Structure formats: C-alpha cells, structure tokens
Amino acid sequence: MWDHFTTVVVNDIEQEFVCCDNCRELLVYRTSDGTKSMLKHHRSCNGQTTLSQKCSNNPVKLTEYFTPSSNSNIPKRITEKVKMACTEFVAIDCRPFELVNGEGFLKMVQSIFDAGRYFSLTSNINIKDLVPSSIT
C-alpha cells in the first residue's frame, strides 16, 4: 500500500494520517491499525492524476495541494506564507484540504484580515483574544 500513499510530516513531526497519491484524500493512519483503511480506499479511489507520476521519485510536499490564485498585487512572500499556514492548518488539525476553499472558511479569514487592517502595524494583538472560544 505504501506505493500509493504518502506519510504526512509537518515540521519534521510525523502525523497520524496519510495522503492518497492518486486523489489527495487524507486518511487517518495509526501503525496499530495497519493498512486496512488504505487498502479499502485504494480499491475505490477514482483520482485523476497520480502524484507519484507527477513528482517522479521526489517526496510530495503538502504545499503542492494549495495553489493560490495569482494576483500581481500580493507579494509572493505573503502568498507563500499564507499557503504554508493553510497547509499546516489542515495537516496539524487533521482537516480535509478542501476546507480552505469553503465559503464559510473564506468569510472567516476575510473578517480576520479586515480586523488586522483595523489595527496599526505597531499593535500587539493576541489572536486568542480575537477568536471566540469553542465553548462560547
């Protein structure tokens, strides 16, 4: 099965899930559970292009899943930083890659961005003071 899946590593820490090289779907993987879920997924996978063909023998980088729209008004270093943050978000929190394309997610990010524009560059705002608690 390991010819068809890639272990997900974030900040040099192996995560408890793998990525299908064919369709890019994330699957929970624990060594104690074995590869049964990977086999089941592989049998039903209908992905378009295999990442292993696309990337030959090079390891797949999670940032390849996100291709921000090209906008000449946004510096490349900013788009790369946001792309990395989105990649780490889905990997660390075990969320599907499609989450960052959802309308609700984009509205939330836009509201946080707008809040950031409100404060001056010298303001030191802790994001935990801005984002509501999950028990609220």
Secondary structure per residue as TSV (DSSP state, phi and psi in degrees):
chain	resnum	aa	ss	phi	psi
A	1	M	-	360.0	-25.1
A	2	W	T	-69.5	-11.3
A	3	D	T	-74.0	-14.7
A	4	H	T	-114.7	-2.8
A	5	F	E	-133.7	151.8
A	6	T	E	-120.8	132.5
A	7	T	E	-70.4	138.1
A	8	V	E	-92.3	127.3
A	9	V	E	-126.5	128.1
A	10	V	E	-124.3	125.7
A	11	N	T	51.1	44.9
A	12	D	T	63.8	17.6
A	13	I	E	-116.1	120.4
A	14	E	E	-68.8	128.0
A	15	Q	E	-90.3	166.4
A	16	E	E	-90.3	44.9
A	17	F	E	-157.6	163.0
A	18	V	E	-124.7	164.0
A	19	C	E	-119.8	131.9
A	20	C	E	-70.0	125.3
A	21	D	T	-69.7	-17.6
A	22	N	T	-87.6	-52.0
A	23	C	T	-111.7	-5.5
A	24	R	-	71.6	16.5
A	25	E	-	-77.3	141.6
A	26	L	E	-89.2	137.7
A	27	L	E	-126.8	139.6
A	28	V	E	-67.3	135.7
A	29	Y	-	-139.4	123.9
A	30	R	-	-124.0	135.1
A	31	T	G	-57.4	-32.2
A	32	S	G	-67.5	-23.7
A	33	D	G	-88.4	-17.1
A	34	G	T	76.9	-164.7
A	35	T	T	-103.3	17.7
A	36	K	H	-59.4	-44.4
A	37	S	H	-67.4	-31.9
A	38	M	H	-67.4	-42.3
A	39	L	H	-62.8	-45.3
A	40	K	H	-60.6	-44.6
A	41	H	H	-65.1	-44.2
A	42	H	H	-59.2	-38.0
A	43	R	H	-65.6	-30.5
A	44	S	H	-106.8	3.0
A	45	C	-	-70.1	132.3
A	46	N	-	-122.2	34.2
A	47	G	-	-62.0	161.2
A	48	Q	S	-84.0	-57.7
A	49	T	S	-126.6	141.7
A	50	T	-	-86.2	133.5
A	51	L	H	-66.3	-30.7
A	52	S	H	-64.9	-35.4
A	53	Q	H	-70.8	-40.8
A	54	K	H	-66.1	-39.8
A	55	C	T	-106.7	11.5
A	56	S	T	47.7	-124.4
A	57	N	T	-98.5	7.6
A	58	N	S	-78.7	144.4
A	59	P	-	-64.1	145.8
A	60	V	-	-79.9	134.7
A	61	K	-	-98.4	136.1
A	62	L	G	-60.5	-29.2
A	63	T	G	-64.2	-13.8
A	64	E	G	-69.3	-16.5
A	65	Y	G	-75.0	-20.0
A	66	F	-	-114.6	121.6
A	67	T	-	-123.0	96.7
A	68	P	-	-61.4	149.0
A	69	S	-	-63.1	141.1
A	70	S	-	-79.2	121.3
A	71	N	-	-134.7	114.6
A	72	S	T	-65.0	-14.1
A	73	N	T	-79.8	-13.4
A	74	I	S	-106.9	123.1
A	75	P	-	-60.9	143.6
A	76	K	H	-57.9	-37.4
A	77	R	H	-62.6	-32.1
A	78	I	H	-72.8	-46.4
A	79	T	H	-62.5	-37.7
A	80	E	H	-66.4	-39.1
A	81	K	H	-65.4	-42.1
A	82	V	H	-67.7	-41.0
A	83	K	H	-60.1	-43.0
A	84	M	H	-65.9	-40.0
A	85	A	H	-64.3	-41.4
A	86	C	H	-63.9	-41.7
A	87	T	H	-62.6	-47.2
A	88	E	H	-65.1	-37.6
A	89	F	H	-57.6	-52.6
A	90	V	H	-69.4	-34.4
A	91	A	H	-74.0	-48.3
A	92	I	H	-68.1	-38.6
A	93	D	T	-93.7	8.0
A	94	C	T	52.5	53.7
A	95	R	-	-111.3	155.7
A	96	P	-	-70.4	147.2
A	97	F	G	-59.1	-31.9
A	98	E	G	-65.3	-16.6
A	99	L	G	-55.0	-39.8
A	100	V	G	-73.7	-7.0
A	101	N	G	-98.2	-6.6
A	102	G	S	-68.7	146.3
A	103	E	H	-60.3	-42.1
A	104	G	H	-63.6	-43.1
A	105	F	H	-62.3	-45.6
A	106	L	H	-63.6	-37.9
A	107	K	H	-64.8	-40.9
A	108	M	H	-63.7	-46.6
A	109	V	H	-62.6	-40.1
A	110	Q	H	-62.9	-40.7
A	111	S	H	-67.3	-36.3
A	112	I	H	-68.8	-40.1
A	113	F	H	-61.4	-44.7
A	114	D	H	-62.9	-38.4
A	115	A	H	-63.9	-38.8
A	116	G	H	-63.4	-36.3
A	117	R	H	-68.1	-25.8
A	118	Y	H	-67.5	-38.2
A	119	F	S	-88.0	148.9
A	120	S	-	-72.9	166.3
A	121	L	T	-64.4	-22.5
A	122	T	T	-87.6	-8.7
A	123	S	-	-67.5	143.1
A	124	N	-	-116.9	87.3
A	125	I	-	-99.8	128.6
A	126	N	-	-85.6	123.8
A	127	I	H	-59.6	-27.1
A	128	K	H	-66.4	-22.3
A	129	D	H	-79.3	-19.0
A	130	L	H	-95.1	-42.0
A	131	V	S	-81.6	131.4
A	132	P	-	-67.8	156.0
A	133	S	-	-71.3	150.3
A	134	S	T	-68.8	-15.4
A	135	I	T	-98.1	3.6
A	136	T	-	-75.5	360.0
